[in-house]
Amino acid sequence: MAKQMDFPTIREVFRRFHASEPEPKGELEHVNAFTLVVAVALSAQATDAGVNKATRALFQVADTPEKMLALGEEGLTEHIKTIGLFRQKAKNVIKLSRILVEDYGGEVPNSRAALQSLPGVGRKTANVVLNMWWHHPAQAVDTHIFRVGNRTGIAVGKDVVAVERAIEDNVPADYQLHAHHWLILHGRYICVARKPKCGACIIRDLCQYEEKTL
């Protein structure tokens, strides 16, 4: 594990991320807050590309909790059976749709606690929804961000909550909103798990990773 980067270095890291991609976007396709919650819940242990493939047709017929309930668990299962753990995910999506209709008037709540009370929605999912839909500087730490944070020294922590806290505590406020997407995209395409592409990395001179590839 690297040691936590100092403020001037972190500021320069995010200055470069911003210069190369001023408005980074999440890769999960969605049309409203509800479809975003569903897409993120479906993306656990699955790729964004795989989820998008399954949800394109799904969201054309079920883009609200009411329509999802009308589709039903069996109908939903048919749409998402290419995604891992699809049976459990279908159960959760139907349950959360029912809760949204009965307890929230069909609207997606925008507090972390309320989101986390929904079946299949953990802290990471709640943070993604708060960040992508409500532009709240919530930091959703997945395997990519956990790896990048610890490998580079940008956000060091023994578990995902510690890394989330390290991002909140150390990344300059003006970069907090997009920090999650810059880090996730960096981990997905450059700072990959095996053989990171250090030669193509825009922060390689600032990164503390000792086994840099050429």
VOGU-3710 file (C-alpha; in Angstrom, 3 decimals, decimal comma):
1> makqmdfpti> 0,000/0,000/0,000  1,302/3,443/-0,925  1,374/6,294/1,552  -1,282/8,991/1,285  -0,372/11,624/-1,315  0,071/15,202/-0,136  -2,356/17,951/-1,128  -0,283/19,708/-3,846  0,300/16,363/-5,607  -3,376/15,356/-5,426
11> revfrrfhas> -4,369/18,781/-6,727  -2,050/18,288/-9,721  -3,427/14,743/-10,318  -6,986/16,043/-10,579  -5,937/19,111/-12,568  -4,587/16,688/-15,196  -7,674/14,442/-15,055  -9,839/17,537/-15,552  -7,686/18,826/-18,424  -7,962/15,524/-20,277
21> epepkgeleh> -11,704/14,937/-19,591  -13,521/17,983/-18,141  -16,942/16,279/-17,864  -16,427/12,551/-17,245  -19,612/10,484/-17,469  -20,722/7,188/-16,022  -21,133/4,449/-18,610  -24,424/2,974/-17,363  -27,312/3,969/-19,630  -30,422/5,366/-17,928
31> vnaftlvvav> -33,284/7,776/-18,635  -34,311/8,880/-15,121  -33,480/8,327/-11,443  -35,428/5,049/-11,304  -33,694/3,462/-14,294  -30,347/4,593/-12,859  -31,096/2,835/-9,538  -32,085/-0,314/-11,438  -29,027/-0,190/-13,728  -26,627/0,259/-10,810
41> alsaqatdag> -28,311/-2,535/-8,815  -28,004/-4,832/-11,855  -24,342/-3,920/-12,361  -23,071/-5,697/-9,220  -20,592/-8,355/-10,392  -21,406/-7,500/-14,014  -19,937/-5,140/-16,604  -21,596/-1,844/-17,523  -21,581/-2,959/-21,175  -23,394/-6,185/-20,292
51> vnkatralfq> -25,980/-4,309/-18,212  -26,566/-1,712/-20,965  -27,179/-4,490/-23,491  -29,895/-5,981/-21,281  -31,530/-2,733/-20,141  -31,953/-1,007/-23,519  -35,097/-3,007/-24,324  -36,120/-3,247/-20,655  -36,224/0,516/-20,083  -38,334/1,006/-23,214
61> vadtpekmla> -41,135/-0,962/-21,517  -40,417/-0,322/-17,825  -38,941/3,082/-16,991  -41,004/3,687/-13,825  -41,614/1,569/-10,698  -45,277/1,178/-11,721  -44,366/-0,179/-15,169  -41,739/-2,474/-13,610  -44,389/-3,962/-11,308  -46,708/-4,409/-14,286
71> lgeegltehi> -43,926/-6,259/-16,131  -43,537/-8,556/-13,125  -40,684/-10,745/-11,937  -40,958/-13,256/-14,783  -41,080/-10,553/-17,452  -38,110/-8,801/-15,877  -36,139/-12,060/-15,650  -36,518/-12,552/-19,415  -34,885/-9,170/-20,024  -31,944/-9,579/-17,637
81> ktiglfrqka> -31,066/-13,288/-17,834  -27,758/-12,485/-19,569  -26,615/-10,710/-16,375  -24,992/-12,585/-13,479  -27,196/-13,360/-10,419  -30,229/-12,347/-12,512  -32,826/-14,223/-10,419  -31,895/-12,507/-7,152  -31,552/-9,165/-8,931  -35,016/-9,540/-10,493
91> knviklsril> -36,494/-10,204/-7,028  -34,759/-7,114/-5,623  -35,841/-4,826/-8,480  -39,480/-5,869/-8,113  -39,280/-5,413/-4,310  -37,662/-1,987/-4,557  -40,213/-0,930/-7,196  -43,036/-1,897/-4,822  -41,427/0,056/-1,948  -40,980/3,119/-4,177
101> vedyggevpn> -44,656/3,022/-5,167  -46,017/2,322/-1,664  -43,675/4,449/0,473  -42,302/7,165/-1,833  -45,135/7,912/-4,262  -43,192/6,337/-7,124  -40,288/8,777/-6,711  -36,699/7,783/-5,979  -35,611/9,282/-2,623  -32,414/11,313/-2,618
111> sraalqslpg> -30,921/10,576/0,784  -28,282/7,897/1,209  -30,145/6,235/4,097  -33,437/6,052/2,184  -31,691/4,673/-0,904  -29,798/2,088/1,165  -33,079/0,885/2,674  -34,108/-0,404/-0,775  -33,466/-4,119/-1,527  -30,248/-4,662/-3,487
121> vgrktanvvl> -29,051/-1,091/-2,910  -25,879/-0,809/-0,836  -23,757/2,210/0,009  -21,881/2,087/-3,284  -25,108/1,994/-5,342  -26,623/4,816/-3,286  -23,508/6,944/-3,804  -23,534/6,348/-7,579  -27,178/7,467/-7,783  -26,592/10,538/-5,571
131> nmwwhhpaqa> -23,567/11,494/-7,676  -24,870/10,814/-11,176  -28,467/11,971/-10,802  -28,360/14,627/-8,087  -24,763/15,812/-8,666  -23,919/15,269/-5,012  -20,162/14,757/-4,418  -20,693/11,187/-3,147  -17,786/8,800/-3,688  -18,811/5,299/-4,773
141> vdthifrvgn> -15,783/3,072/-4,239  -15,675/-0,031/-6,430  -12,782/-2,425/-7,133  -11,256/-0,013/-9,698  -11,258/2,971/-7,329  -10,038/0,862/-4,399  -7,103/-0,355/-6,502  -6,236/3,055/-7,999  -6,547/4,833/-4,644  -4,194/2,446/-2,876
151> rtgiavgkdv> -1,781/1,822/-5,748  -1,171/5,492/-6,553  -1,516/7,002/-3,072  -4,457/9,217/-4,146  -6,775/7,655/-1,539  -5,273/5,079/0,795  -7,439/2,800/2,936  -7,761/-0,795/4,123  -11,404/-1,119/3,030  -13,849/0,651/0,716
161> vaveraiedn> -15,257/2,908/3,442  -11,736/4,049/4,383  -10,944/4,809/0,725  -14,262/6,685/0,384  -13,305/8,768/3,439  -9,791/9,352/2,055  -11,248/10,729/-1,197  -13,630/13,014/0,712  -10,860/14,180/3,029  -8,050/14,674/0,513
171> vpadyqlhah> -9,442/15,536/-2,932  -9,906/19,311/-3,395  -13,551/20,370/-3,118  -13,680/21,706/-6,678  -12,843/18,229/-8,000  -15,056/16,180/-5,654  -18,093/16,019/-7,953  -16,275/14,174/-10,747  -13,578/12,426/-8,669  -15,482/9,140/-8,708
181> hwlilhgryi> -15,720/9,056/-12,506  -12,139/10,140/-13,153  -10,863/7,408/-10,833  -13,162/4,686/-12,141  -12,341/5,419/-15,790  -8,627/5,566/-14,962  -8,879/2,173/-13,262  -10,975/0,661/-16,028  -8,789/1,699/-18,962  -5,284/2,687/-17,753
191> cvarkpkcga> -4,524/1,566/-14,192  -5,868/-1,948/-14,821  -5,409/-4,779/-12,320  -2,787/-6,723/-14,256  -0,115/-4,957/-16,266  -1,248/-1,358/-15,745  -0,665/0,816/-18,819  1,830/3,130/-17,128  3,261/4,256/-20,481  -0,110/5,813/-21,357
201> ciirdlcqye> -0,770/7,243/-17,882  -0,980/11,030/-17,478  -0,086/10,900/-13,759  2,740/8,312/-13,841  5,318/10,833/-12,561  3,099/11,582/-9,526  2,054/8,003/-8,759  3,784/6,040/-6,003  3,400/2,591/-7,618  6,893/1,086/-7,647
211> ektl> 6,407/-1,650/-10,227  5,529/0,638/-13,117  5,376/-0,990/-16,536  7,184/0,584/-19,468
//
